[in-house]
């Protein structure tokens, strides 16, 4: 009987256990890494499609049965698993596939390597850092975050232009900007700027030349490798929504004198453009020209601080995006992302509207893997001419600018230039562009050691630009001024088609128990085609009808096309010994159609690198103090022929002067040909570096030194006039670029509740022109002869070099004064006034995290360089310069000056000879002519300290939002470029980053550029 009850009891117990195992319940927990919450971790019930993701606090919640297994996965981390038991809470601590300094990263040609195996300097910037301040421009969001990477916003606007340089200049005339690669395909900075940062997973910056060696001459200046997101690994469908709004305003305006008002020669004249009027007295007076009703705008004759700043509005930047993703490579994954950016700039009517569509998918079929990626970007910009800022700068400080918005040219505050409001509304440019990129990747795994991979891409871009200027006739021409504007209409269409293809055979073997062998053999094809047509004319017959049939007279027209083809064979070999010693060898042979007419059209570029990681040696592993140490060195030789035009080596002809004539036409050979024996510039680079991690990476230290020798510099060389040629593009000159970088990371606090992370970097690079040309010691890139300033490459000096008209000085450095005129003596030839590259850059990045709250900041400091301030030059003649009013408007003793009164060549301190004369008129003439003629006065210290980003965000705990079906919800506020500190001598004339172009002629900031801006905004991100 007892055994019978025992059997029944056992049966009931088993049934109860089976029922309990089958009962589904809610399991919650927190996933951490290094004691910190880890957001975005995929949590999947093994063998099912049930899954979720951790929120920004690392929390998750999922339905599961007792006995089921939860699998936790995250990119760069080892997968972790846990069996659901009686407890309802499971916390998981994930570990990186290796330590922080050993993450697996995507390198050249899409080859993935452990940090130990990389033999040159790289730095990874993850999505969280790119998007922390909601910057819509991926390129700008990298500023201040990478040692050795200098990003300059050279021209501000609704669609700002940037310059990207890694480790300084290597060439005088060739391209010095870094190569951009997106999803293993060569692209451009312009395309990267148009992509939404929300679709970027990470950027890996290959700073060292050896890391970029597989790209041949395309990668000569380093590479920015961008990897877009694939979506979550879980089988669950994930939806993410991002939205932000930012408010943009002008940061600063050039400081102008506030003692004297509108007028000339000391007299108040209501229609003048100068600030050479009488001293302010506060009396209400007429300003400007008569309005349409014959009345005048009346205002106190008093200074208004930053009055021209009121021309600008508060701009807005709206960003909205949604992405839907799910799956894995094994089961098939897909991601669809749609993003829109709408920007209304600080200039009314200047707008940008950009929509980005991205679809990405892939699946593994046995030994085959297929992935596809399509990106479509549609963009429209509406802009006016930034030259209106040049006109604004002539405005006296007593003028209430905003009251003239509806006055037109006829009622403008001056008769000598056009109303900036009229220019804003009547000079308009519309640019529409469509960009499509299709990338297909096919991989076949022959066996566990060999696979074949092919990447093919088609990129198509179409641009359509239309611009018009409405006409205006000034019938009054008050005071000799003339507002007349000739109407015009122009249109420009351009189509680009680029093909890019890589075929690679990849090998992965263990030759012995200790020696690993990896190799990649490949072929690269590139085909770039561009076609354009332009047409335009002046004097529109019917105002407001913008059609080429409406112009009169000779029509401007032009068209052309170009095609460049490249192909290459390359090889990469990685040998490893026991994971602590790696040798990398690469070789690439490039063929370039640009060089097809020369004596040689292909060149071989080799590289070699080695790395040693002692902390992977048995006996040195698991050291509690030094957890990671790596040393590396490399050498590479690569060329650069980007200075040679696509058809530069072909015989080309252009229209003859005076033709067409009647029914005749004429063509003459170019007067600026390219040497038929030209060859690429050759850069030989040597680099050494080291990386350390202390106390489980609580402290990290990385440093590198590099030296690049450039031979056969490509420049334009003057030739004898008897040859009927002006210049010839040829190989002359040599340059040496050296530099180093040091980056320190430290985390004073890092636990499961609070973390404080810091990175501070110091970088320095210097380019010296060792040889300019056999017959010249100086080569000019740009020469503004009218302003007495230019950018040059001088033998023995740093490049780019700023040279111009300077003061003559005695042997004590005192400015020599002409005793007969009182004017300082100025040089008859250009002298060195400065250099355009900083001595060093310091970057600082910091972040605090506490219970879902994250505060981050990015800042940098650049110093040791100079720039020419076009704004100061412009203000000097028009009487708005602060210096022109500091001590009244009469003659003065020039500071630190000397004279030779006796004419015997002996200079004495000047205490008697007056500069500027003794009248208002003579003083005006001094500043308008003599002072302005000395460009040394306009070359300023380019030092700048900038806070690039500030961001504060908060992620709500999962318990608060899980009932709403959300897995994460984050709110944030941010500021971009909120603070900038400039030297006292730069009175807000320019942001020193500004330049006339994105080319090598850095150091010239011109007036036709908008002032710097700052943004403040907020954002929200949610996932369900």
WOHU-V981611 format. One record per pair of residues at least 6 apart in sequence whose ideal C-beta (glycine too) atoms are under 6 Angstrom apart, sorted by the first residue. I is the first residue (numbers start at 1). J is the second residue. D is the distance in whole Angstrom. If there is no record, write none. Layout:
I	J	D
I	J	D
This chain:
21	66	5
21	67	5
24	63	5
24	65	5
26	63	6
27	62	6
27	64	5
27	84	6
27	88	6
27	90	6
28	61	5
28	89	6
29	89	5
29	90	4
29	91	5
30	58	5
30	59	5
30	91	5
31	38	5
31	41	5
31	54	5
31	58	5
31	92	5
32	38	6
32	58	6
32	93	5
33	94	5
35	750	6
35	751	5
35	752	5
36	755	5
37	57	5
37	58	3
38	58	5
39	54	6
39	56	5
40	53	6
41	54	4
41	72	6
41	74	5
42	53	6
42	73	5
42	232	5
42	233	4
42	234	4
43	52	5
43	60	5
43	62	6
43	70	6
43	72	6
44	51	4
44	71	5
44	234	5
45	64	5
45	68	5
46	69	4
46	71	5
49	235	4
51	234	3
51	235	5
51	236	4
52	60	6
52	62	5
52	967	6
53	967	5
54	60	5
55	958	5
55	967	6
55	968	4
56	955	3
56	968	5
56	970	5
57	852	5
57	955	5
57	957	6
59	958	4
61	958	6
61	962	5
64	84	5
66	84	5
68	84	5
69	81	5
69	83	5
70	82	5
71	81	5
72	80	4
72	92	5
73	79	5
73	233	5
76	96	6
76	103	5
77	94	5
77	96	6
78	95	5
78	97	6
80	92	5
80	94	5
82	90	5
99	628	5
99	697	6
100	697	4
101	115	6
101	628	5
101	691	6
101	693	5
102	114	6
102	115	4
102	116	6
103	115	6
104	112	6
104	114	6
105	124	6
105	204	5
106	112	6
106	204	6
106	225	6
106	227	6
107	113	5
108	214	4
108	215	6
109	214	5
110	184	4
116	613	5
117	574	6
117	582	5
119	584	5
119	609	3
119	610	6
119	611	5
119	632	5
119	634	5
120	208	3
120	210	4
120	211	4
120	609	6
120	634	5
120	687	6
121	207	4
121	208	4
121	689	5
121	704	5
122	204	6
122	206	5
122	211	6
123	146	5
123	205	5
124	202	6
124	204	5
125	145	6
125	203	5
126	202	5
127	200	6
127	201	5
130	141	5
130	197	5
130	200	6
131	197	5
132	856	5
132	951	5
133	949	4
133	951	5
133	974	4
133	976	5
134	244	4
134	974	5
134	1019	5
135	141	4
135	976	6
136	319	6
136	341	5
137	193	5
138	192	5
138	197	5
139	162	5
139	189	6
139	192	6
139	193	5
142	151	6
143	151	4
143	948	6
144	843	5
144	858	5
144	860	4
144	948	4
146	205	5
147	741	4
147	743	5
147	761	4
147	763	5
148	166	6
148	167	5
148	207	5
148	741	5
148	763	5
149	166	6
150	165	5
151	162	6
151	164	6
152	163	5
152	993	4
153	160	5
153	162	5
153	993	5
154	161	5
154	163	5
154	995	4
154	998	5
155	161	5
155	1009	5
156	1010	5
157	1010	6
158	343	6
158	345	4
158	350	5
158	352	5
158	381	6
159	352	6
159	381	5
161	998	6
163	998	4
164	177	5
164	178	5
164	189	6
165	176	6
166	178	5
166	207	5
166	222	3
167	739	6
167	765	5
168	737	5
168	739	6
168	765	3
168	767	5
169	176	5
169	767	5
169	799	6
170	683	5
170	708	5
170	710	5
170	737	5
171	640	6
171	681	6
172	713	6
172	715	6
172	793	5
173	643	4
173	714	6
173	715	6
174	640	5
174	642	5
174	643	4
174	681	6
174	714	6
175	642	4
176	221	6
176	1000	6
178	221	5
178	222	5
178	224	5
179	218	5
179	219	5
179	223	5
180	187	5
180	188	6
180	189	5
180	192	5
180	224	5
181	223	6
181	225	5
182	226	5
183	228	6
183	373	6
183	439	6
184	455	5
185	439	6
185	457	4
185	500	5
186	500	6
194	377	5
196	321	6
196	339	4
196	356	5
198	242	5
198	321	5
198	339	6
199	228	5
199	229	6
199	337	5
199	358	5
200	226	6
200	228	6
201	227	5
201	229	5
202	227	5
203	224	6
203	226	5
204	225	4
205	224	6
206	212	5
206	222	6
206	223	4
207	222	5
208	687	5
209	636	5
209	685	4
210	607	5
210	609	5
210	634	4
210	636	5
212	219	3
212	222	6
212	223	4
213	586	5
213	607	4
213	636	5
214	570	5
214	572	6
214	586	6
216	568	6
216	588	4
216	590	4
216	605	5
217	590	6
217	638	6
217	639	5
217	640	5
220	638	5
220	640	5
230	333	6
230	335	6
230	360	6
231	325	2
231	333	6
231	335	4
232	238	5
232	325	6
233	328	5
237	326	4
238	325	5
238	326	6
239	324	5
239	1024	6
240	323	5
240	1023	5
241	322	5
241	1022	5
242	321	5
242	1021	5
243	320	5
243	1020	5
244	319	5
244	1017	6
244	1019	3
245	318	5
245	1017	5
246	317	4
246	1015	4
246	1017	3
247	314	6
247	316	6
247	1016	6
248	315	4
248	346	6
248	1013	5
248	1015	5
249	314	5
250	309	6
250	312	5
250	346	6
250	1011	5
250	1013	6
251	1012	4
251	1013	6
251	1014	5
252	988	4
253	306	5
253	309	5
253	988	6
253	1011	6
254	871	5
254	988	5
254	989	5
255	882	6
255	987	4
255	988	5
256	397	6
256	880	4
257	882	5
257	885	4
258	303	4
258	397	5
259	885	4
260	275	6
260	277	6
260	279	6
260	885	6
261	277	4
261	280	6
261	301	6
261	396	5
261	398	4
262	272	5
262	277	5
262	396	4
262	398	6
263	269	5
263	272	5
263	276	6
263	277	2
264	272	5
264	274	5
264	276	5
265	921	5
266	278	6
266	920	4
268	277	5
268	278	5
270	286	5
270	287	6
271	289	6
271	414	6
271	415	4
271	478	5
271	479	6
273	394	4
273	414	4
273	416	4
273	417	6
274	878	5
274	879	4
275	396	5
275	879	4
275	880	4
276	879	4
276	924	5
280	301	6
280	302	5
280	303	6
281	301	6
282	300	5
282	302	5
283	301	5
284	298	5
284	300	5
285	301	5
286	296	4
286	298	6
287	297	5
287	299	5
287	399	6
287	413	6
288	297	6
288	413	4
289	411	5
289	412	6
290	296	6
291	411	4
297	403	5
299	400	5
301	398	6
303	397	4
304	397	6
307	397	6
307	401	5
308	392	5
308	395	5
308	401	6
310	401	5
310	402	5
311	392	6
311	401	5
312	346	4
313	346	6
313	348	5
315	344	5
315	345	5
315	346	4
316	344	5
317	343	5
318	342	5
319	341	5
320	340	5
321	339	4
322	338	6
323	337	4
324	336	5
325	335	4
327	333	4
327	334	6
329	362	6
329	364	5
330	364	5
332	363	4
333	362	6
334	361	4
335	360	5
336	359	5
337	358	4
338	357	6
339	356	5
340	355	5
341	354	5
342	353	5
343	352	4
344	351	5
350	383	5
351	382	5
352	381	5
353	380	5
354	379	4
355	378	5
356	377	5
357	376	5
358	375	5
359	374	5
360	373	5
361	372	6
362	371	3
367	444	6
367	445	4
368	444	6
369	443	4
370	442	6
371	441	4
372	440	5
373	439	4
374	438	5
375	437	4
376	436	5
377	435	4
378	434	5
379	433	5
380	432	5
381	431	5
382	430	6
383	429	5
384	424	5
384	427	5
385	427	5
386	1008	5
386	1009	6
386	1010	5
387	1008	4
388	420	4
388	423	4
389	1010	6
390	1007	4
390	1008	5
391	417	5
391	420	5
392	420	5
393	874	5
394	878	5
399	413	5
404	413	5
405	421	5
408	422	5
409	418	6
409	419	5
409	422	5
409	472	5
409	483	4
412	419	4
415	478	4
415	479	5
415	481	3
416	481	4
418	483	6
426	470	4
427	469	5
428	468	6
429	467	4
430	466	5
431	465	5
432	464	5
433	463	5
434	462	5
435	461	5
436	460	5
437	459	5
438	458	5
439	457	5
440	456	5
441	455	5
442	454	5
443	451	6
443	453	5
444	452	5
445	451	4
449	508	6
449	509	5
450	507	6
451	506	5
452	505	6
453	504	5
454	503	5
455	502	5
456	501	5
457	500	4
458	499	6
459	498	4
460	497	5
461	496	4
462	495	5
463	494	4
464	493	5
465	492	4
466	491	5
467	490	5
468	489	5
468	546	5
469	487	6
469	488	5
470	487	6
471	485	6
471	487	3
472	483	6
472	485	4
473	484	6
474	482	5
474	483	4
474	484	5
486	538	5
487	540	4
488	538	5
489	536	6
489	546	5
489	551	6
490	536	3
491	535	6
492	534	4
493	533	5
494	532	4
495	531	5
496	530	5
497	529	5
498	528	5
499	527	4
500	526	6
501	525	4
502	522	6
502	524	5
503	523	5
504	520	5
504	522	4
505	521	5
506	520	5
507	519	4
508	518	5
509	517	5
510	516	6
511	517	5
514	577	6
514	578	5
515	577	6
516	576	4
517	575	6
518	574	4
519	573	5
520	572	4
521	571	5
522	570	5
523	569	6
524	568	4
525	567	5
526	566	4
527	565	5
528	564	5
529	563	5
530	562	5
531	561	4
532	560	6
533	559	4
534	558	5
535	548	5
535	557	5
536	556	4
537	551	3
537	555	5
537	556	6
539	552	4
540	550	5
541	550	5
542	550	6
562	646	5
564	593	6
564	646	5
565	593	4
566	592	5
567	591	5
568	588	6
568	590	5
569	589	5
570	588	4
571	587	5
572	586	5
573	585	5
574	584	5
575	583	4
576	582	5
579	616	5
580	613	5
580	616	4
580	617	5
581	612	6
582	611	5
583	610	5
584	609	5
585	608	5
586	607	5
587	606	5
588	605	5
589	602	6
589	604	5
590	603	6
591	601	6
591	602	4
594	644	5
594	646	6
595	601	4
597	649	4
597	650	6
598	649	5
598	678	6
599	677	6
603	639	5
605	637	6
605	638	4
607	636	4
608	635	6
609	634	3
610	633	6
611	632	4
612	631	5
613	630	5
614	620	6
614	629	5
615	628	5
615	629	5
626	694	6
627	693	5
627	696	5
628	693	3
629	692	5
630	691	5
631	690	5
632	689	5
633	688	4
634	687	5
635	686	5
636	685	5
637	684	5
638	683	6
639	680	3
639	682	5
640	680	6
640	681	5
641	680	4
643	714	4
648	674	4
649	674	5
652	670	5
653	667	4
653	669	6
656	666	3
656	668	5
659	665	5
659	666	4
671	725	5
671	726	5
672	726	5
672	727	5
673	728	6
674	729	4
675	728	6
675	730	4
678	730	6
678	731	6
681	710	6
681	712	5
681	713	6
681	714	5
682	711	5
682	712	6
683	708	5
683	710	5
684	709	5
685	708	4
686	707	5
687	706	4
688	705	6
689	704	3
690	703	6
691	702	4
692	701	5
693	700	5
698	747	5
699	746	5
700	745	4
701	744	6
702	743	5
703	742	5
704	741	5
705	740	4
706	739	6
707	738	5
708	737	4
709	736	5
710	735	4
711	734	6
712	731	4
713	733	4
713	735	6
714	731	6
715	732	6
715	733	6
715	779	5
716	727	4
716	729	5
717	728	6
717	730	5
717	732	6
717	773	6
718	727	6
719	725	5
719	728	6
732	773	4
733	771	5
733	772	5
733	773	6
734	770	4
734	771	4
735	767	6
735	769	5
736	768	5
736	770	6
737	767	4
738	766	6
739	764	5
739	765	3
740	764	6
741	763	4
742	762	5
743	761	4
744	760	5
745	759	5
746	758	5
747	757	5
748	756	5
749	756	5
754	850	5
755	849	5
756	848	5
757	847	5
758	846	5
759	845	4
760	844	5
761	843	4
762	842	6
763	841	5
764	840	4
767	799	5
769	793	5
769	795	6
769	799	5
772	779	5
772	795	4
777	795	5
778	792	5
778	794	5
779	793	5
780	790	6
780	792	5
781	791	5
781	1001	5
782	790	5
782	791	5
782	1001	4
783	790	4
788	804	5
788	805	4
788	935	4
789	804	4
789	868	5
789	935	4
790	803	6
791	800	5
791	1001	4
791	1003	6
792	801	5
792	803	5
793	799	5
794	801	5
798	835	5
800	836	4
800	1002	5
800	1003	6
801	835	6
802	833	5
802	834	4
802	866	6
802	1003	5
803	830	4
803	832	6
804	830	6
804	833	5
804	935	4
805	826	5
805	827	6
805	934	5
805	935	5
806	827	5
806	831	4
806	936	4
807	815	5
807	824	5
807	936	6
808	816	5
808	825	4
808	827	6
809	815	6
810	816	6
810	898	5
810	907	4
814	896	5
814	897	6
814	898	4
815	824	5
815	897	5
816	825	4
816	898	6
817	824	6
817	894	6
817	897	5
817	899	5
817	910	5
817	913	5
818	825	6
819	899	5
819	901	6
819	913	5
822	913	5
822	914	5
822	915	5
823	930	5
824	894	6
826	934	5
833	936	6
833	939	4
834	866	3
834	939	5
835	865	6
836	865	6
836	1002	4
836	1003	3
837	865	6
838	862	4
838	863	6
838	864	5
838	865	4
839	864	3
841	862	5
842	861	4
843	860	5
844	859	5
845	858	5
846	857	5
847	856	4
848	855	4
852	954	6
852	955	4
853	954	5
854	953	5
855	952	5
856	951	5
857	950	5
858	948	4
858	949	4
859	947	5
859	948	6
860	946	6
861	945	5
862	944	6
863	943	4
865	942	5
866	939	5
866	942	5
867	942	5
867	992	5
867	1003	5
867	1005	5
868	938	5
868	939	5
868	1004	5
869	938	5
869	940	5
869	989	4
869	990	5
869	1005	6
870	1005	6
870	1006	4
870	1007	5
871	989	4
871	990	6
871	1007	5
872	938	5
872	989	5
873	938	5
874	1007	5
875	881	5
876	927	6
876	931	6
876	932	5
877	928	4
877	932	5
884	927	5
889	920	5
889	923	5
890	923	6
891	914	4
891	916	4
891	917	5
891	918	5
892	916	6
894	915	5
897	910	4
898	907	4
898	909	6
898	910	6
899	910	5
899	913	5
900	907	5
916	923	4
916	926	4
940	985	5
940	986	5
941	983	4
941	985	6
942	992	4
943	983	5
944	982	6
944	992	5
945	981	4
946	980	5
947	978	6
947	979	4
949	976	6
950	975	4
950	978	6
951	974	4
952	973	5
953	970	5
953	972	3
954	971	5
955	970	5
956	969	5
961	969	5
965	1024	5
966	1022	6
966	1024	5
967	1023	5
967	1024	6
968	1023	5
969	1022	5
970	1021	5
971	1020	5
972	1019	5
973	1018	5
974	1017	6
975	1016	5
976	1015	5
977	1014	5
978	1014	5
990	1005	4
991	1012	4
994	1005	4
994	1009	6
995	1002	5
996	1004	5
996	1006	5
